[in-house]
Amino acid sequence: MPLIVLLLLLINLITFIVFVYDKQLAKNKKNRISERSLFLLLLFGGIIGGILGMLIFRHKTSKKSFLVKLFIVLILQIGCVFAYSKVTL
């Protein structure tokens, strides 16, 4: 398996775990993980893990500003994958 695939799997697993942990912190009314940190994980390739964490645990799904930013990151990453696939083919 290529190294890039392993790295993407790892960052998505980490992102998923962080989203679940932040949800638990929110439920227990404790100090939360900043949105900036969550978005850095999304930007570094954890978009799938972040979306799964959001959907499975209903975390941040009602916060429209977060969803808009997430959608922008998703579009950017789709564009990067598309551009990369054009270069390598």
Steps between C-alpha positions, in 0.01 A plus 500: 500500500646842409624719783255780415206263545629389840550862608149594389353204688692602811398869488137402442505261794657768721246760382210264570629430851551872569145582386361225726712624791382858446139377501562328835654819638194693384263253666693529828518880475881503511755707310468421131736456209512821300332517161832615360662173609213300354534683168875444489435128524243531219740700284783251547288227343266389777184614323346150478569423866360838599182457300448148636554625856250778442234276348533200732512703823298802382783730586505855363218415258280790606772766486458656156828694497691179571314315225572773246871491581499120487333510157766743375778268624326205334477682164866605524611145572291358216663757272846398622430132440366578154802715414740237636332225299535707182872549562575135577298354211 
